[in-house]
Amino acid sequence: MLTKVTVDPSFWELFPNAQVNIMLVSGIDNHDTDDNLSARRKLLSEAEDKAEDFLGAAQFNRNAVIDEWRKAYQQFKKKKGVRASIEALLKRVDKGEDLQPISPLVDIYNSVSLSHGVPIGIEDQEKLAGEMHLGLVHEGLSFKAVGKDTDEPTLEGEMAWYDEDGAVCRCLNWRDAQRTMLDEASTKGVIVIESVNQDQAARANEAVNDLTELLKEYFGVTPDKAVVLTKDSPSVAVE
């Protein structure tokens, strides 16, 4: 069970003007139902339209959102071709691929991610082991990605989310672990939005407001906590 979220000094050393939004939620019913499926399809479609605001450059990699994250990813060790999660979502929109519903909570955060051009991740609080950290890690932290059967351990000097049992999300926000992923039975989540500059942070704060409204609309809940972690206040306890 998650007990605390901490962003390590090694993150702030690379990104001193960053912030990390953390939202703790509980009381979620994440089962897929016909009752909300059509609404979620509409939500995703509207988000795809809003995402066009971030796809104005003639070349995909010259868009500000993409360029900022690619430069951020140059600051730490990573596998070749690894990109921020928001780039993967925007690339699908750029290619004209429609996002299909996955589960209520995943659809909500994907829609908000696209609408605001920010990476959003979520893990199951009950599957995490103790304190969850974000920072530079050593080689060999265990990690099995969602949908994969083999262990793909971390690299030396990689930026990752991790807990007492291994890596939780590799390369900042690139890919989540199967071990801590949200599923239909999940009722408690920890939502994270990383920002490495002020423009991203402003959009992240707006994204949190939208997430709060959608959590109330779809699940009838409000966040247990919604905080902003900075280098001066890098931790939040889970009570």
Secondary structure, 3 states (H helix, E strand, C coil): CEEEEEECHHHHHHCCCCEEEEEEECCCCCCCCHHHHHHHHHHHHHHHHHHHHHCCCCCHHHCHHHHHHHHHHCCCECCCCCCCHHHHHHHHHHCCCCCCCCCHHHHHHHHHHHHHCCCCEEEEHHHCCEEEEEEEECCCCCCCECCCCCCCCCCCCEEEEEECCEEEEECCCCEEECCCCCCCCCCCEEEEEEECCHHHHHHHHHHHHHHHHHHHHHHCCCCCEEEEEECCECEEECC
